[in-house]
């Protein structure tokens, strides 16, 4: 269930980040597909080694990815309110 929620959240985020901001603007670069963006994200994060909010997580997006995808991700939510690394999110 947690993996499904992560997948749905990731796809929603990716759809927003892949869609152009203004349809009237033509870009020379072809926009990334959702599949390309998912592959890029999957390659950029890993559950090993373990990460900590105060040491080596630098964005809210990164914190959410670890929270949803790693076995130790729940430890990033110190007060159990569903928001990891509250100093970033």
Secondary structure as UniProt FT lines:
FT   HELIX           2..18
FT   TURN            23..24
FT   HELIX           34..44
FT   TURN            53..56
FT   HELIX           60..69
FT   TURN            71..72
FT   HELIX           73..76
FT   TURN            78..79
FT   TURN            86..88
//
